[in-house]
């Protein structure tokens, strides 16, 4: 059976538990090990791992990365996970579960820099790298064996070793016949893992798993499936397209196919950005409209800057609110035309905020852009709004000054007068 020592990268580690060359025990064996080419690479507890790398005294401590007691956990190390803490958990609940945890404010700029280093290492292996987030990507290494003088499995094991040595964090790898199965494999052996699911075993491996394992089936969808008597992926996989359509609606056939391990999505390096947003969690719950409007304006400025940085504009806005009781509210509105102007975003979102601000206390406010449009299409002006190009030029000048001299160089009047 094909085998690989992940410590010394020997493709002939011998039949024993330990590699006969280096004595390492991370020996990987699989019938399709040297034939598979699709990999999912996921950094292990990335934000927390970067912080522990920079502060070695935290190596043995539970670390949470997040925004204080009122925020949520953005990331947590594996020690903290042993206390039941997970990403997106409210910080106060995380600290109740682990009072001794060290809480660190996120440094997104630092994480982005390290994520870019790792992505560059991936792109040196194959041009077919599709980033999924700051610390996660899928790779297609088809046709790279001659270039690297090694099958993809060996190339990936070398990548894991190099990332650990050069960047100081660890990654987990899933190797499979398609993107879906590679993602599921990457989660099997974390942290510092390398798992393989062959094309011939995918359906059998999936069959006994609960339906919630399948990406795209969240808790609510899982409950609906279970209410219909479908609790395992094997039950979902057994449905033919007609039966899947009848029982589960338009998405039924696609869900059944994925439950069989079928996925024909290519690895696309040019994957479009699907959403751009900005949000904040308040230090104290807010209920009054002027206070909420002040926060909304800041989110409009932040969203406009993020859109411009990505070469995009907003064709509509999505307002997100979370109540003190953690109930989420989402409202959306289309714009007459694409925009990069904070004031236009604000004018579209403010009426939705005013309707929601009925005395309810909120802990979070966010604003997103959807649909996304090219920046070149934004604020061209028309008979209804002939001054848009001039206002857009003014905003670009403000942003240029802020980029050069700091965010506080230019402060708008609305930012200093809540509710105005």
Helices and strands as residue ranges (DSSP letters): E 3-5, E 27-29, E 38-43, H 46-54, G 56-58, E 63-66, E 73-76, H 78-81, H 91-97, E 102-104, H 108-123, E 129-133, E 136-140, H 145-148, H 152-166, E 171-176, H 179-186, E 194-197, H 202-207, G 211-213, H 219-227, H 233-237, H 241-248, H 252-259, E 276-286, H 289-309, E 312-323, E 328-339, H 342-356, E 362-369, E 372-374, G 375-377, H 388-405, H 413-416
